[in-house]
Amino acid sequence: MTAAPSPRCDRISELTADQLRARLTEALHVYVTAMGYPPSTATQRGPMWSAHTMRPGWRCVGAFNDRDELIGIGYGYLGAAGQWWHEQVRRGLLSVGGDVDRWLTDYFELTELHVHPGSQGGGLGGEILRRLLLGAEGSTVLLSTPEGPTRAWRLYRRLGFDDVLRDYRFTGDPRPFAVLGRSLPLAD
Ligand SMILES: CC(C)(COP(=O)(O)OP(=O)(O)OC[C@H]1O[C@@H](n2cnc3c(N)ncnc32)[C@H](O)[C@@H]1OP(=O)(O)O)[C@@H](O)C(=O)NCCC(=O)NCCS
């Protein structure tokens, strides 16, 4: 059994693609633990997270404790036509007469944001997200999150995210999702 990492954040810093790949197992552990997913999910997601590092505008921020263990992770990249998520959101926007040009022309897709459960509730997720967006390319940022009164929702609202799509069903997932967005840059 893996011991729980020390919860206190010592530093938050940007990770290069090489640095994330070198710490991928650790990053995926934070992800499955935060989301409450079975450990096997990490194995499935590894190749995808690795491939995402090659996408234009990719940017990653991590939070570390005093033993240099990863306790929080966030990343995203510039979304583009042909990508699965882009096409799903486009389909959703078209179905409700939404503004495809405004949202899907030049956006940073916030793909992942997770804080280890032992370190949640103290503002760390907000700080990772702020650091990620301060250096992000794109004139808007978009994300999807399951509907429901979660901490993630409160965080996104606090940071000024508005509704883009509500109760949306992505192909292959029965849960209703919201797609949220806001303009960039983020005020310093
Ligand atoms: C969503 C998630 C990343 C947010 O990270 P977090 O560190 O827990 O959340 P926040 O940065 O918003 O901080 C949490 C609380 O600390 C408070 N806070 C903010 N700054 C603070 C500070 N400097 N000191 C103390 N508390 C602070 C906030 O008011 C917030 O309160 P609330 O959640 O009751 O509204 C994290 O909870 C998580 O990993 N959840 C599971 C995975 C998930 O849902 N990911 C998103 C998928 S879309």
The ligand as an SDF file (V2000), in Angstrom:
LIG
                    3D

 48 50  0  0  0  0  0  0  0  0999 V2000
  -11.6270   20.5130   -7.9390 C   0  0  0  0  0  0  0  0  0  0  0  0
  -10.3040   20.5520   -7.1900 C   0  0  0  0  0  0  0  0  0  0  0  0
   -9.1580   20.5140   -8.1740 C   0  0  0  0  0  0  0  0  0  0  0  0
  -10.2440   21.8910   -6.4140 C   0  0  0  0  0  0  0  0  0  0  0  0
   -9.0590   21.9500   -5.6570 O   0  0  0  0  0  0  0  0  0  0  0  0
   -9.1070   22.3980   -4.1200 P   0  0  0  0  0  0  0  0  0  0  0  0
   -7.7370   22.7770   -3.7200 O   0  0  0  0  0  0  0  0  0  0  0  0
   -9.7930   21.3620   -3.3560 O   0  0  0  0  0  0  0  0  0  0  0  0
  -10.1170   23.6630   -4.1990 O   0  0  0  0  0  0  0  0  0  0  0  0
  -10.0010   25.2270   -4.1060 P   0  0  0  0  0  0  0  0  0  0  0  0
   -8.7300   25.7700   -4.6500 O   0  0  0  0  0  0  0  0  0  0  0  0
  -11.2520   25.7550   -4.6980 O   0  0  0  0  0  0  0  0  0  0  0  0
  -10.0230   25.4640   -2.5950 O   0  0  0  0  0  0  0  0  0  0  0  0
  -11.0290   24.8580   -1.8210 C   0  0  0  0  0  0  0  0  0  0  0  0
  -11.5260   25.7630   -0.7390 C   0  0  0  0  0  0  0  0  0  0  0  0
  -10.4660   26.4770   -0.1320 O   0  0  0  0  0  0  0  0  0  0  0  0
  -10.8540   27.8220    0.0450 C   0  0  0  0  0  0  0  0  0  0  0  0
   -9.6440   28.6340   -0.1200 N   0  0  0  0  0  0  0  0  0  0  0  0
   -9.2660   29.3380   -1.2130 C   0  0  0  0  0  0  0  0  0  0  0  0
   -8.0990   29.9470   -0.9670 N   0  0  0  0  0  0  0  0  0  0  0  0
   -7.7360   29.5920    0.2820 C   0  0  0  0  0  0  0  0  0  0  0  0
   -6.6390   29.8830    1.0970 C   0  0  0  0  0  0  0  0  0  0  0  0
   -5.6650   30.6920    0.6770 N   0  0  0  0  0  0  0  0  0  0  0  0
   -6.5870   29.3330    2.3300 N   0  0  0  0  0  0  0  0  0  0  0  0
   -7.5740   28.5400    2.7520 C   0  0  0  0  0  0  0  0  0  0  0  0
   -8.6450   28.2220    2.0290 N   0  0  0  0  0  0  0  0  0  0  0  0
   -8.7320   28.7510    0.8210 C   0  0  0  0  0  0  0  0  0  0  0  0
  -11.8430   28.1230   -0.9990 C   0  0  0  0  0  0  0  0  0  0  0  0
  -12.7680   29.0890   -0.5530 O   0  0  0  0  0  0  0  0  0  0  0  0
  -12.4860   26.7950   -1.2510 C   0  0  0  0  0  0  0  0  0  0  0  0
  -13.6470   26.6290   -0.4990 O   0  0  0  0  0  0  0  0  0  0  0  0
  -14.9080   25.8010   -1.0440 P   0  0  0  0  0  0  0  0  0  0  0  0
  -14.3940   24.5970   -1.7870 O   0  0  0  0  0  0  0  0  0  0  0  0
  -15.6350   25.4210    0.1620 O   0  0  0  0  0  0  0  0  0  0  0  0
  -15.6410   26.7260   -1.9480 O   0  0  0  0  0  0  0  0  0  0  0  0
  -10.1770   19.3970   -6.1700 C   0  0  0  0  0  0  0  0  0  0  0  0
  -11.1660   19.5340   -5.1860 O   0  0  0  0  0  0  0  0  0  0  0  0
  -10.2420   18.0330   -6.8190 C   0  0  0  0  0  0  0  0  0  0  0  0
   -9.2260   17.4960   -7.2420 O   0  0  0  0  0  0  0  0  0  0  0  0
  -11.4500   17.4320   -6.8690 N   0  0  0  0  0  0  0  0  0  0  0  0
  -11.6340   16.1060   -7.4050 C   0  0  0  0  0  0  0  0  0  0  0  0
  -11.2940   16.0310   -8.8790 C   0  0  0  0  0  0  0  0  0  0  0  0
  -12.1210   16.9760   -9.7060 C   0  0  0  0  0  0  0  0  0  0  0  0
  -13.3260   17.0990   -9.5320 O   0  0  0  0  0  0  0  0  0  0  0  0
  -11.4590   17.6590  -10.6560 N   0  0  0  0  0  0  0  0  0  0  0  0
  -12.1100   18.5550  -11.5640 C   0  0  0  0  0  0  0  0  0  0  0  0
  -12.6880   17.7490  -12.6800 C   0  0  0  0  0  0  0  0  0  0  0  0
  -13.5370   18.7970  -13.8160 S   0  0  0  0  0  0  0  0  0  0  0  0
  1  2  1  0
  2  3  1  0
  2  4  1  0
  2 36  1  0
  4  5  1  0
  5  6  1  0
  6  7  2  0
  6  8  1  0
  6  9  1  0
  9 10  1  0
 10 11  2  0
 10 12  1  0
 10 13  1  0
 13 14  1  0
 14 15  1  0
 15 16  1  0
 15 30  1  0
 16 17  1  0
 17 18  1  0
 17 28  1  0
 18 19  1  0
 18 27  1  0
 19 20  2  0
 20 21  1  0
 21 22  1  0
 21 27  2  0
 22 23  1  0
 22 24  2  0
 24 25  1  0
 25 26  2  0
 26 27  1  0
 28 29  1  0
 28 30  1  0
 30 31  1  0
 31 32  1  0
 32 33  2  0
 32 34  1  0
 32 35  1  0
 36 37  1  0
 36 38  1  0
 38 39  2  0
 38 40  1  0
 40 41  1  0
 41 42  1  0
 42 43  1  0
 43 44  2  0
 43 45  1  0
 45 46  1  0
 46 47  1  0
 47 48  1  0
M  END
$$$$
